[in-house]
Amino acid sequence: MANHKSALKRIRQNEVKRTRNRYYHKSARTAIKNLRTETDKSAAEAQFPKVSSQIDKLAKRNIIHKNKASNLKSKLAKHIAGLA
């Protein structure tokens, strides 16, 4: 266990950041799942900008890799284009 004051503070900060990152990541995954299960094209097109924004924020915060973010957005766009 850490003995220095700064190390104890770093442990506290890391825990806060970890839980916050988990919340953002889980929220985005749920939004992606809801968009993938959407069958109505107009509803999916309305949801896409919000989901895309969430994915971009994850990449900006280094929660996910930027290429993974691009792949996710591309797959979602293809899914929406394929809806009738």
Phi and psi in radians as a Rosetta constraint file:
Dihedral C 1 N 2 CA 2 C 2 CIRCULARHARMONIC -1.226 0.35
Dihedral N 2 CA 2 C 2 N 3 CIRCULARHARMONIC 2.545 0.35
Dihedral C 2 N 3 CA 3 C 3 CIRCULARHARMONIC -1.941 0.35
Dihedral N 3 CA 3 C 3 N 4 CIRCULARHARMONIC -0.390 0.35
Dihedral C 3 N 4 CA 4 C 4 CIRCULARHARMONIC -1.435 0.35
Dihedral N 4 CA 4 C 4 N 5 CIRCULARHARMONIC 2.570 0.35
Dihedral C 4 N 5 CA 5 C 5 CIRCULARHARMONIC -1.057 0.35
Dihedral N 5 CA 5 C 5 N 6 CIRCULARHARMONIC -0.729 0.35
Dihedral C 5 N 6 CA 6 C 6 CIRCULARHARMONIC -1.172 0.35
Dihedral N 6 CA 6 C 6 N 7 CIRCULARHARMONIC -0.611 0.35
Dihedral C 6 N 7 CA 7 C 7 CIRCULARHARMONIC -1.205 0.35
Dihedral N 7 CA 7 C 7 N 8 CIRCULARHARMONIC -0.665 0.35
Dihedral C 7 N 8 CA 8 C 8 CIRCULARHARMONIC -1.131 0.35
Dihedral N 8 CA 8 C 8 N 9 CIRCULARHARMONIC -0.704 0.35
Dihedral C 8 N 9 CA 9 C 9 CIRCULARHARMONIC -1.125 0.35
Dihedral N 9 CA 9 C 9 N 10 CIRCULARHARMONIC -0.728 0.35
Dihedral C 9 N 10 CA 10 C 10 CIRCULARHARMONIC -1.072 0.35
Dihedral N 10 CA 10 C 10 N 11 CIRCULARHARMONIC -0.681 0.35
Dihedral C 10 N 11 CA 11 C 11 CIRCULARHARMONIC -1.097 0.35
Dihedral N 11 CA 11 C 11 N 12 CIRCULARHARMONIC -0.765 0.35
Dihedral C 11 N 12 CA 12 C 12 CIRCULARHARMONIC -1.104 0.35
Dihedral N 12 CA 12 C 12 N 13 CIRCULARHARMONIC -0.775 0.35
Dihedral C 12 N 13 CA 13 C 13 CIRCULARHARMONIC -1.119 0.35
Dihedral N 13 CA 13 C 13 N 14 CIRCULARHARMONIC -0.725 0.35
Dihedral C 13 N 14 CA 14 C 14 CIRCULARHARMONIC -1.089 0.35
Dihedral N 14 CA 14 C 14 N 15 CIRCULARHARMONIC -0.670 0.35
Dihedral C 14 N 15 CA 15 C 15 CIRCULARHARMONIC -1.144 0.35
Dihedral N 15 CA 15 C 15 N 16 CIRCULARHARMONIC -0.736 0.35
Dihedral C 15 N 16 CA 16 C 16 CIRCULARHARMONIC -1.104 0.35
Dihedral N 16 CA 16 C 16 N 17 CIRCULARHARMONIC -0.796 0.35
Dihedral C 16 N 17 CA 17 C 17 CIRCULARHARMONIC -1.134 0.35
Dihedral N 17 CA 17 C 17 N 18 CIRCULARHARMONIC -0.666 0.35
Dihedral C 17 N 18 CA 18 C 18 CIRCULARHARMONIC -1.115 0.35
Dihedral N 18 CA 18 C 18 N 19 CIRCULARHARMONIC -0.799 0.35
Dihedral C 18 N 19 CA 19 C 19 CIRCULARHARMONIC -1.181 0.35
Dihedral N 19 CA 19 C 19 N 20 CIRCULARHARMONIC -0.651 0.35
Dihedral C 19 N 20 CA 20 C 20 CIRCULARHARMONIC -1.137 0.35
Dihedral N 20 CA 20 C 20 N 21 CIRCULARHARMONIC -0.769 0.35
Dihedral C 20 N 21 CA 21 C 21 CIRCULARHARMONIC -1.114 0.35
Dihedral N 21 CA 21 C 21 N 22 CIRCULARHARMONIC -0.680 0.35
Dihedral C 21 N 22 CA 22 C 22 CIRCULARHARMONIC -1.091 0.35
Dihedral N 22 CA 22 C 22 N 23 CIRCULARHARMONIC -0.695 0.35
Dihedral C 22 N 23 CA 23 C 23 CIRCULARHARMONIC -1.115 0.35
Dihedral N 23 CA 23 C 23 N 24 CIRCULARHARMONIC -0.833 0.35
Dihedral C 23 N 24 CA 24 C 24 CIRCULARHARMONIC -1.076 0.35
Dihedral N 24 CA 24 C 24 N 25 CIRCULARHARMONIC -0.746 0.35
Dihedral C 24 N 25 CA 25 C 25 CIRCULARHARMONIC -1.160 0.35
Dihedral N 25 CA 25 C 25 N 26 CIRCULARHARMONIC -0.770 0.35
Dihedral C 25 N 26 CA 26 C 26 CIRCULARHARMONIC -1.165 0.35
Dihedral N 26 CA 26 C 26 N 27 CIRCULARHARMONIC -0.688 0.35
Dihedral C 26 N 27 CA 27 C 27 CIRCULARHARMONIC -1.084 0.35
Dihedral N 27 CA 27 C 27 N 28 CIRCULARHARMONIC -0.735 0.35
Dihedral C 27 N 28 CA 28 C 28 CIRCULARHARMONIC -1.175 0.35
Dihedral N 28 CA 28 C 28 N 29 CIRCULARHARMONIC -0.711 0.35
Dihedral C 28 N 29 CA 29 C 29 CIRCULARHARMONIC -1.100 0.35
Dihedral N 29 CA 29 C 29 N 30 CIRCULARHARMONIC -0.680 0.35
Dihedral C 29 N 30 CA 30 C 30 CIRCULARHARMONIC -1.146 0.35
Dihedral N 30 CA 30 C 30 N 31 CIRCULARHARMONIC -0.723 0.35
Dihedral C 30 N 31 CA 31 C 31 CIRCULARHARMONIC -1.131 0.35
Dihedral N 31 CA 31 C 31 N 32 CIRCULARHARMONIC -0.695 0.35
Dihedral C 31 N 32 CA 32 C 32 CIRCULARHARMONIC -1.114 0.35
Dihedral N 32 CA 32 C 32 N 33 CIRCULARHARMONIC -0.761 0.35
Dihedral C 32 N 33 CA 33 C 33 CIRCULARHARMONIC -1.086 0.35
Dihedral N 33 CA 33 C 33 N 34 CIRCULARHARMONIC -0.746 0.35
Dihedral C 33 N 34 CA 34 C 34 CIRCULARHARMONIC -1.128 0.35
Dihedral N 34 CA 34 C 34 N 35 CIRCULARHARMONIC -0.646 0.35
Dihedral C 34 N 35 CA 35 C 35 CIRCULARHARMONIC -1.201 0.35
Dihedral N 35 CA 35 C 35 N 36 CIRCULARHARMONIC -0.672 0.35
Dihedral C 35 N 36 CA 36 C 36 CIRCULARHARMONIC -1.176 0.35
Dihedral N 36 CA 36 C 36 N 37 CIRCULARHARMONIC -0.533 0.35
Dihedral C 36 N 37 CA 37 C 37 CIRCULARHARMONIC -1.493 0.35
Dihedral N 37 CA 37 C 37 N 38 CIRCULARHARMONIC -0.126 0.35
Dihedral C 37 N 38 CA 38 C 38 CIRCULARHARMONIC -1.202 0.35
Dihedral N 38 CA 38 C 38 N 39 CIRCULARHARMONIC 2.331 0.35
Dihedral C 38 N 39 CA 39 C 39 CIRCULARHARMONIC -1.884 0.35
Dihedral N 39 CA 39 C 39 N 40 CIRCULARHARMONIC -0.297 0.35
Dihedral C 39 N 40 CA 40 C 40 CIRCULARHARMONIC -1.559 0.35
Dihedral N 40 CA 40 C 40 N 41 CIRCULARHARMONIC 2.149 0.35
Dihedral C 40 N 41 CA 41 C 41 CIRCULARHARMONIC -1.124 0.35
Dihedral N 41 CA 41 C 41 N 42 CIRCULARHARMONIC -0.744 0.35
Dihedral C 41 N 42 CA 42 C 42 CIRCULARHARMONIC -1.157 0.35
Dihedral N 42 CA 42 C 42 N 43 CIRCULARHARMONIC -0.659 0.35
Dihedral C 42 N 43 CA 43 C 43 CIRCULARHARMONIC -1.173 0.35
Dihedral N 43 CA 43 C 43 N 44 CIRCULARHARMONIC -0.689 0.35
Dihedral C 43 N 44 CA 44 C 44 CIRCULARHARMONIC -1.149 0.35
Dihedral N 44 CA 44 C 44 N 45 CIRCULARHARMONIC -0.703 0.35
Dihedral C 44 N 45 CA 45 C 45 CIRCULARHARMONIC -1.154 0.35
Dihedral N 45 CA 45 C 45 N 46 CIRCULARHARMONIC -0.553 0.35
Dihedral C 45 N 46 CA 46 C 46 CIRCULARHARMONIC -1.244 0.35
Dihedral N 46 CA 46 C 46 N 47 CIRCULARHARMONIC -0.603 0.35
Dihedral C 46 N 47 CA 47 C 47 CIRCULARHARMONIC -1.364 0.35
Dihedral N 47 CA 47 C 47 N 48 CIRCULARHARMONIC -0.510 0.35
Dihedral C 47 N 48 CA 48 C 48 CIRCULARHARMONIC -0.983 0.35
Dihedral N 48 CA 48 C 48 N 49 CIRCULARHARMONIC -0.777 0.35
Dihedral C 48 N 49 CA 49 C 49 CIRCULARHARMONIC -1.065 0.35
Dihedral N 49 CA 49 C 49 N 50 CIRCULARHARMONIC -0.663 0.35
Dihedral C 49 N 50 CA 50 C 50 CIRCULARHARMONIC -1.167 0.35
Dihedral N 50 CA 50 C 50 N 51 CIRCULARHARMONIC -0.766 0.35
Dihedral C 50 N 51 CA 51 C 51 CIRCULARHARMONIC -1.163 0.35
Dihedral N 51 CA 51 C 51 N 52 CIRCULARHARMONIC -0.733 0.35
Dihedral C 51 N 52 CA 52 C 52 CIRCULARHARMONIC -1.058 0.35
Dihedral N 52 CA 52 C 52 N 53 CIRCULARHARMONIC -0.705 0.35
Dihedral C 52 N 53 CA 53 C 53 CIRCULARHARMONIC -1.120 0.35
Dihedral N 53 CA 53 C 53 N 54 CIRCULARHARMONIC -0.729 0.35
Dihedral C 53 N 54 CA 54 C 54 CIRCULARHARMONIC -1.078 0.35
Dihedral N 54 CA 54 C 54 N 55 CIRCULARHARMONIC -0.735 0.35
Dihedral C 54 N 55 CA 55 C 55 CIRCULARHARMONIC -1.118 0.35
Dihedral N 55 CA 55 C 55 N 56 CIRCULARHARMONIC -0.747 0.35
Dihedral C 55 N 56 CA 56 C 56 CIRCULARHARMONIC -1.083 0.35
Dihedral N 56 CA 56 C 56 N 57 CIRCULARHARMONIC -0.677 0.35
Dihedral C 56 N 57 CA 57 C 57 CIRCULARHARMONIC -1.154 0.35
Dihedral N 57 CA 57 C 57 N 58 CIRCULARHARMONIC -0.641 0.35
Dihedral C 57 N 58 CA 58 C 58 CIRCULARHARMONIC -1.102 0.35
Dihedral N 58 CA 58 C 58 N 59 CIRCULARHARMONIC -0.724 0.35
Dihedral C 58 N 59 CA 59 C 59 CIRCULARHARMONIC -1.186 0.35
Dihedral N 59 CA 59 C 59 N 60 CIRCULARHARMONIC -0.685 0.35
Dihedral C 59 N 60 CA 60 C 60 CIRCULARHARMONIC -1.107 0.35
Dihedral N 60 CA 60 C 60 N 61 CIRCULARHARMONIC -0.632 0.35
Dihedral C 60 N 61 CA 61 C 61 CIRCULARHARMONIC -1.531 0.35
Dihedral N 61 CA 61 C 61 N 62 CIRCULARHARMONIC 0.117 0.35
Dihedral C 61 N 62 CA 62 C 62 CIRCULARHARMONIC 1.063 0.35
Dihedral N 62 CA 62 C 62 N 63 CIRCULARHARMONIC 0.530 0.35
Dihedral C 62 N 63 CA 63 C 63 CIRCULARHARMONIC -1.424 0.35
Dihedral N 63 CA 63 C 63 N 64 CIRCULARHARMONIC -0.647 0.35
Dihedral C 63 N 64 CA 64 C 64 CIRCULARHARMONIC -2.225 0.35
Dihedral N 64 CA 64 C 64 N 65 CIRCULARHARMONIC 2.822 0.35
Dihedral C 64 N 65 CA 65 C 65 CIRCULARHARMONIC -1.289 0.35
Dihedral N 65 CA 65 C 65 N 66 CIRCULARHARMONIC 2.618 0.35
Dihedral C 65 N 66 CA 66 C 66 CIRCULARHARMONIC -1.118 0.35
Dihedral N 66 CA 66 C 66 N 67 CIRCULARHARMONIC -0.571 0.35
Dihedral C 66 N 67 CA 67 C 67 CIRCULARHARMONIC -1.234 0.35
Dihedral N 67 CA 67 C 67 N 68 CIRCULARHARMONIC -0.625 0.35
Dihedral C 67 N 68 CA 68 C 68 CIRCULARHARMONIC -1.118 0.35
Dihedral N 68 CA 68 C 68 N 69 CIRCULARHARMONIC -0.691 0.35
Dihedral C 68 N 69 CA 69 C 69 CIRCULARHARMONIC -1.081 0.35
Dihedral N 69 CA 69 C 69 N 70 CIRCULARHARMONIC -0.758 0.35
Dihedral C 69 N 70 CA 70 C 70 CIRCULARHARMONIC -1.114 0.35
Dihedral N 70 CA 70 C 70 N 71 CIRCULARHARMONIC -0.734 0.35
Dihedral C 70 N 71 CA 71 C 71 CIRCULARHARMONIC -1.113 0.35
Dihedral N 71 CA 71 C 71 N 72 CIRCULARHARMONIC -0.739 0.35
Dihedral C 71 N 72 CA 72 C 72 CIRCULARHARMONIC -1.083 0.35
Dihedral N 72 CA 72 C 72 N 73 CIRCULARHARMONIC -0.815 0.35
Dihedral C 72 N 73 CA 73 C 73 CIRCULARHARMONIC -1.127 0.35
Dihedral N 73 CA 73 C 73 N 74 CIRCULARHARMONIC -0.671 0.35
Dihedral C 73 N 74 CA 74 C 74 CIRCULARHARMONIC -1.120 0.35
Dihedral N 74 CA 74 C 74 N 75 CIRCULARHARMONIC -0.783 0.35
Dihedral C 74 N 75 CA 75 C 75 CIRCULARHARMONIC -1.130 0.35
Dihedral N 75 CA 75 C 75 N 76 CIRCULARHARMONIC -0.676 0.35
Dihedral C 75 N 76 CA 76 C 76 CIRCULARHARMONIC -1.169 0.35
Dihedral N 76 CA 76 C 76 N 77 CIRCULARHARMONIC -0.687 0.35
Dihedral C 76 N 77 CA 77 C 77 CIRCULARHARMONIC -1.131 0.35
Dihedral N 77 CA 77 C 77 N 78 CIRCULARHARMONIC -0.695 0.35
Dihedral C 77 N 78 CA 78 C 78 CIRCULARHARMONIC -1.138 0.35
Dihedral N 78 CA 78 C 78 N 79 CIRCULARHARMONIC -0.681 0.35
Dihedral C 78 N 79 CA 79 C 79 CIRCULARHARMONIC -1.079 0.35
Dihedral N 79 CA 79 C 79 N 80 CIRCULARHARMONIC -0.773 0.35
Dihedral C 79 N 80 CA 80 C 80 CIRCULARHARMONIC -1.163 0.35
Dihedral N 80 CA 80 C 80 N 81 CIRCULARHARMONIC -0.697 0.35
Dihedral C 80 N 81 CA 81 C 81 CIRCULARHARMONIC -1.128 0.35
Dihedral N 81 CA 81 C 81 N 82 CIRCULARHARMONIC -0.516 0.35
Dihedral C 81 N 82 CA 82 C 82 CIRCULARHARMONIC -1.427 0.35
Dihedral N 82 CA 82 C 82 N 83 CIRCULARHARMONIC -0.185 0.35
Dihedral C 82 N 83 CA 83 C 83 CIRCULARHARMONIC -1.272 0.35
Dihedral N 83 CA 83 C 83 N 84 CIRCULARHARMONIC 2.542 0.35
